[in-house]
Amino acid sequence: MNTVYLQVENRLQQRIERLRQDSGKDLPEDLFEPLFAHLQDVIDIVASIKDYSTEPYLEKLRAVVCVECAQDPRGTCVRREAGMCGLNDYFPMIVGTIEDVLKTETGLPS
């Protein structure tokens, strides 16, 4: 694994731990399983798109990651529909964290 991947993984784990501590309720243990199971794909998506809105990232995420996870051919995902996908529910935070690491580790522009 390369250093960018390890930095992203570490930073996301820290952010998620803070979310768990700050949450008024217990977050399910497997909430972020889709994120870490497909982390390299998520990093690649964020690195390939530069936009001020998360919509282009989400479109690419659905086409690349969600089809490999729990999404059916019609685009419906039982995890997402049940609010059990941290990758979906916390996507803006995830994109921001990955972009921060990419800027720091690779010198990519903001």
PyMOL commands that set and color helices and strands:
alter all, ss='L'
color gray80, all
select helices_A, chain A and resi 3-22+33-37+39-48+55-64+66-68+78-81+86-89+91-106
alter helices_A, ss='H'
color red, helices_A
deselect
rebuild
show_as cartoon
